[in-house]
């Protein structure tokens, strides 16, 4: 993260020189951190290292773009500057740059990506999920859930925002009209497996049916 701090240096020549010298003086240590003796790592360690570096590279690029954007009064000016820089090649389209900045804006020092894939992190940090992002983040952190499971969790939480009260009331009113089997099914899904993703519930029910079939 040292690069981010150095990118905040003032534009004055003296400060730029100082920043460059400070960065170069730490370059050797930084290289040691990101370039270990890979032959000493197991296959599992190699996979973990690859994922860690991939996540951090996305996050770092997002932070750099956020810092650059803060120095312009409008997105239009920022876009014009981007077009003159070689970094626009690495950052791709405006949509890609926005995703990187949203990622960096959400995953701050208070929120790491432990156990969260980069694709899932993009889903969580999307502006469309801003109202539920914090809740979803707390539920998926360190869980190593698949992207599909994270999307289902987002969908489940999004469905609880609008119109939920009316739907719940309607269900309560119609419960008396249901048979015992229906009531038990609802109890299993809504109470026993409360808080689980839709995918998890389906898997449990499918395995339950398979278990019953094998007992015959």
Residue pairs with C-beta under 8 A, 6 or more apart in sequence:
1 60
1 63
2 23
2 26
2 30
3 23
3 60
3 64
4 60
4 63
4 64
4 67
6 19
6 22
6 23
7 64
7 67
7 68
8 67
9 15
9 16
9 18
9 19
10 16
34 53
36 49
38 46
38 49
41 49
51 117
51 118
54 118
55 113
55 118
55 121
58 100
58 103
58 118
58 121
59 103
59 104
59 107
59 113
61 90
61 91
61 100
61 104
62 100
62 101
62 102
62 103
62 104
62 105
63 104
64 87
65 91
65 97
65 100
65 101
65 104
66 101
66 104
66 105
68 78
68 81
68 82
69 75
69 78
69 101
72 78
72 81
79 94
82 88
82 91
82 97
91 97
91 100
99 122
99 125
99 126
102 122
102 125
102 126
102 127
103 121
103 122
103 125
105 125
106 124
106 125
106 133
106 137
107 113
107 121
107 125
111 137
112 141
113 121
114 141
114 142
115 140
115 141
115 142
115 143
115 144
115 145
116 124
116 137
116 140
116 141
116 144
116 150
117 144
117 147
119 147
120 140
120 145
120 146
120 147
120 150
123 129
123 147
123 150
123 151
123 154
124 133
124 136
124 137
124 140
124 150
124 154
125 133
126 133
129 136
129 154
129 158
131 161
132 154
132 157
132 158
132 161
135 157
136 150
136 153
136 154
136 157
139 153
140 149
140 150
140 153
145 153
148 199
149 197
149 199
149 200
152 197
152 198
152 199
153 197
155 198
156 197
156 198
171 186
175 183
175 186
178 186
188 205
189 201
189 205
193 200
193 201
193 204
196 204
